[in-house]
């Protein structure tokens, strides 16, 4: 007696398989670039904390506010230091009086440049 020839079953790609592969790829990317995210969060958290802490002091040095705000011109090149000075300047600009708008604009420019630096750092690390 001869056994009937059977064709191997064709496998279909299901939504669950696509979802699983997508989750694995995203998890790999997050894990691969986790140091960038940690650096970003560290600089942002410490900068915002410092700005709020220093602004609560009874005597706030206008020279320090000016130094932190204008240091954004250079510090955005280093992501954690740039975010630290940018967020500290943003918080301290609330106590700067008539120059607060200028310091707030400098802080926002520093934040944007630091985030662009972070994005380009991650992008340049990707292999195409």
C-alpha positions as CSV (number, residue, x, y, z in Angstrom):
1,X,0.0,0.0,0.0
2,X,1.3,3.3,-1.0
3,X,1.0,6.4,1.2
4,X,-0.5,9.4,-0.4
5,X,1.9,12.3,-1.0
6,X,1.1,15.2,1.2
7,X,2.2,18.8,0.5
8,X,3.7,20.7,3.4
9,X,1.3,23.2,4.7
10,X,1.9,26.7,3.6
11,X,2.6,29.0,6.5
12,X,0.7,32.3,6.6
13,X,2.2,35.3,8.3
14,X,-0.2,36.3,11.0
15,X,-0.7,39.6,12.7
16,X,0.7,38.1,15.9
17,X,4.0,37.3,14.1
18,X,4.2,40.8,12.6
19,X,3.5,42.3,16.0
20,X,6.1,40.1,17.7
21,X,8.8,41.0,15.2
22,X,8.0,44.7,15.5
23,X,8.2,44.6,19.3
24,X,11.5,42.8,19.1
25,X,13.0,45.4,16.7
26,X,11.7,48.3,18.7
27,X,13.0,46.8,22.0
28,X,16.4,46.3,20.3
29,X,16.5,49.9,19.2
30,X,15.6,51.2,22.6
31,X,18.1,49.0,24.3
32,X,20.8,49.9,21.8
33,X,20.3,53.6,22.3
34,X,19.4,53.5,26.0
35,X,22.6,55.5,27.1
36,X,21.5,58.4,24.9
37,X,18.1,58.5,26.6
38,X,19.7,58.2,30.1
39,X,22.0,61.1,29.3
40,X,19.1,63.2,28.0
41,X,17.0,62.5,31.1
42,X,19.9,63.1,33.5
43,X,20.7,66.5,32.1
44,X,17.1,67.5,31.9
45,X,16.2,66.4,35.4
46,X,19.2,67.9,37.1
47,X,18.9,71.2,35.2
48,X,15.3,71.7,36.0
49,X,15.9,70.8,39.7
50,X,18.8,73.3,40.0
51,X,16.8,76.1,38.4
52,X,13.9,75.6,40.7
53,X,16.1,75.2,43.8
54,X,18.2,78.3,43.0
55,X,15.2,80.4,42.2
56,X,13.7,79.8,45.7
57,X,16.7,81.4,47.3
58,X,16.1,84.8,48.9
59,X,19.0,86.4,47.0
60,X,19.4,85.3,43.4
61,X,22.6,86.4,41.5
62,X,21.7,88.1,38.2
63,X,25.3,87.4,37.0
64,X,24.8,83.7,37.5
65,X,21.5,83.8,35.6
66,X,23.2,85.7,32.8
67,X,26.1,83.2,32.7
68,X,23.9,80.2,32.6
69,X,21.6,81.7,29.9
70,X,24.5,82.7,27.6
71,X,26.4,79.5,28.2
72,X,23.8,77.8,26.1
73,X,25.6,79.2,23.0
74,X,28.3,76.5,23.6
75,X,27.0,73.9,26.0
76,X,24.4,72.4,23.6
77,X,27.3,70.6,22.0
78,X,27.4,68.3,25.0
79,X,23.9,66.9,25.4
80,X,23.7,66.6,29.3
81,X,25.4,69.9,30.0
82,X,23.4,71.6,27.3
83,X,20.1,70.4,28.7
84,X,21.2,71.2,32.2
85,X,22.0,74.8,31.4
86,X,19.0,75.2,29.1
87,X,16.5,74.0,31.7
88,X,18.2,75.8,34.5
89,X,18.1,79.0,32.4
90,X,14.4,78.4,31.6
91,X,13.6,78.1,35.3
92,X,15.9,81.0,36.3
93,X,14.4,83.3,33.6
94,X,11.3,83.6,35.7
95,X,13.3,85.6,38.3
96,X,15.3,87.7,35.8
97,X,12.9,90.6,35.7
98,X,12.9,92.7,32.5
99,X,15.4,90.5,30.7
100,X,13.4,87.3,31.3
101,X,12.1,87.1,27.8
102,X,15.6,87.2,26.3
103,X,16.8,84.5,28.7
104,X,13.8,82.4,28.0
105,X,14.4,82.6,24.2
106,X,18.1,81.6,24.8
107,X,17.0,78.6,26.9
108,X,14.5,77.4,24.3
109,X,17.2,77.7,21.6
110,X,19.6,75.7,23.8
111,X,16.9,73.0,24.4
112,X,16.2,72.7,20.7
113,X,19.9,72.5,19.7
114,X,20.6,69.9,22.4
115,X,17.7,67.8,21.2
116,X,18.8,68.1,17.6
117,X,22.3,67.1,18.8
118,X,20.8,64.0,20.5
119,X,18.8,63.1,17.4
120,X,21.8,63.5,15.1
121,X,23.9,61.4,17.5
122,X,21.4,58.6,17.4
123,X,20.9,58.9,13.7
124,X,24.6,58.9,12.9
125,X,25.0,55.7,15.0
126,X,22.5,53.8,12.9
127,X,23.9,51.5,10.2
128,X,22.0,51.9,7.0
